[in-house]
Amino acid sequence: MFQPYVPPEQMIKDRSEYARKGIARGKSVVALEYADGILFLAENPSATLHKISEIYDRIAFAGVGKYSEFEDLRIAGVRLADLRGYSYDRADVTAKTVANAYSQALSNIFTTQMKPYEVEILVGQVGETPGENELFHILFDGSVADEQGYVAMGGRSDDLAVHLKDAYRKGMTAEDAAKVAARALAAVEERTIEAEKLEVAVLDRTRSRRKFRRLREDEIKGFVPAEAE
């Protein structure tokens, strides 16, 4: 069967556009560093299909785009972390290691498969001090960005980043960080976002070995500012 020739640059462009359109249809995720850790906030109507999850002791994962695809990546990341921690030491499991594995996997999928993954993911690690926090933003083509302070992912990420740049301050409390994230999301979406439709989790360095904690709905209601209720 005759296959028409498609220039590589056109193929890459088409795959990129396809992935971006898929990601744009999903809800956004925001992550902000605060005094005692890292906060993740996402609009998510589902109470069971999480966009934010624990990977390992100090490491969390967030995804936007096609749920089944970033869920596959999350599971692979958990397995990688567990295997590395079991084979070596728990301290040897780092966000950088997990992010590099995700980058290689997504790059391979993007270049060799007909359909790229329609996802963006974030791997965050809370350090012993704020300066040791790590946030790695990985795109559908395997590109990795080492972020600081705040990250916005999803179809409205550019607009969200503008709001976060104006409102973000170092050393915020978790409550202030949640309010900043919720206000930014509501402003960009130009509609109210109810607390029960928000998924919020933190990597809290003040906790014992496992730093990840998912916030309850009653806690989120206390964080959501009046403007976003």
N, C-alpha and C positions, 0 to 999 in steps of 0.2 A: 504494500500500500504506500502510495506516494505521500511523504510528509513535507509540507511546505517549509522552506527555510525561514526561521525567525531570528533576527540578529540578537545576540546575547543581551545587549543593553535594552532592547525592547521587551524581551522576556522578563528581565529583572524589573523593569518599570511596571509591566502588567501585573506581576505577582505582588509588587509593593502596593499598588493601587487596590488590588483585590483584598489584601490583608488589612489595609487601613480602613476600607469600607466596612469590613466585618467588625473591626474593633470599635468603629464609630457608633455602631448600633447598640453597643453595650453601655452599662452604667459606669461612671467614673470611680476611681479610687484615689484617695489622698493619704499621704503619710507625712508626719511632721515630727521632728525631734523636739522633746521637751526636757525639763530639768532632770527628771529621773528615768528617761528612756525614750522610746519611740511610740507614737500613736498612729494607728491605721484606721481610716474611716471610709466607708463605702456605702452608696445607696444600693440596697439589696432587699427587694420585697420578700425573698424566700427566707424562711427561718431555718432551713435545713441544708440548702446548697450554699456553702460558704465561699466567699471570695478572699477571705483572710484566714490564714491557718498557721499553726505551729509546724515548723520543720524539725527543730531540735532545741536543746536547752535554751540557747540565747538567740535563736534564729526564727524569723517569721517569713511567710510567703504571702504575697497578694497578687491577684490576677484579674485582668479585664479582657473582654472579648468573648470567644466561644468557650462556654463552661467546660464541655467535655474535653477540650484540648488543654486548657490550663490545669484541669484536675488531673489529667494524665501526667503532666509535668510535676505537679505537686507530689503525687505519689512516688514518682521516680526520685524526687529530691529527698523525700523522707527515707526511702530505701538506701540511697547513697549515703546519707548522713548516718543512719543506723549502722551500715556496714563499716564505714570509716571509723566511727566511734568504737565499735566492737573490736575491730582489727588492730587499732592503734590506741588512741586515748580520746576521751570525750573532748578535751581541749583542742584536739587536732581538727575537729569539725568546725569549719568557718564559713561565713557567708560568701567569702571570695571563692572558696572551693566549689560550693554549690552553684554560684553564679557562673563560674567558668564552665561547669558541666552543662548548665542550661544554654549558655551561649553556643557551645559546640553543637549541641543537639539541634537547636533552632537554626543555626547556620546550615547544618547538613540537610535539614528538612527543606529549607528555603531554596537551596541550590540543586537538590537532586529529585525532589518530589514535584509532581504536577501542581498540587495545591499546597500553598504555604499555610502554616498555622496562623489563625486569626487571633493572636494574643499579644499582650504585653504583660510582663511580670516584674515583680519587685521582690528582691531578697534583702531583708534587713537584719542586722545584728546589733544588739545593744552591748556596749562595752562597759568596762569598769568605771570609766569616766566619760563624760559627753564627747570628748575629743576622740574617743576610740570607737564611737558608733560607726556603722557602715551601712550604706544604702546603695544597692546595685540595681539599676533599672535596665532590663533586658528587652529589646525589641524583637519583633517577629522574624527579623533576618539575622538574629544573633548579635547585633550590635549591643555593646554594654556601656553604660554611663555610670560613673561613680558620683553619686549625688550627695549634697550636704544641705542640712536644714529642712528642706521640704521637697516632696515629689508629687506630681500629678500625673495620672495615667488615664487613658480612655479618649473618647471622641472629643471631649471638651478640655483636653489637657492644657492647651495653650492659654485659654481664657482663665482656667483655674490657676495656672501658674502666675498670671498677672495679679489676681486677687491675693494669692498667698504671699507674693513678694511684698505687697503693701502692708499686709497684716502680720506677717511672721516676725517674732522676736525671740532671740536666744533666751533660754532660761525660763520659759513659760511653764506654768503648771499643766498637768494633764487636762484639767477642766478648761483652761484657757486655750490649749491646743485644740481640744474638741470643738470649742465654740468657733475658733477661727476656721477650722475645716468645714463645719456645718454651714457657717455663714457663706463661705466661698462657694460651696456646692449649691446652696439655695439661690445665690445671686446669679451664678452662671446658668442654672437651669431655669431661672425666672419663674419659680413656683415654690410653694411650700413643700418641705420634705418632713414627714412625720417621723417621730422617734422610732416607732416600730418598724419603719422601713430603712433604718440605718443599721449597719453592722459596724461595730467599733471594737477594737482590740488594742492591747498595749504590750510592749516588751518593757517590763519594769525591772530596772537593775536592783531595786531594793528587795525583791523577792529572793527566795532561796534558789536552788539549782535551776528549776524551770521558770524562766522569766515571762513566758507568754500567759496572758490572761484575757479572756473574752468578756466584755462588759455586758451586764444584764440590762434588760429594757428599762428597769426603773432607774438605773444609773445613767443611762443615755438620756432619759427624759430630763434629768437634772442638768445635763451638759448642754442640751440643745437650746440655743438662745431663742428668745420670743420671736425674733424675726423669721426663724426657720420652722416654727411650729404651726 
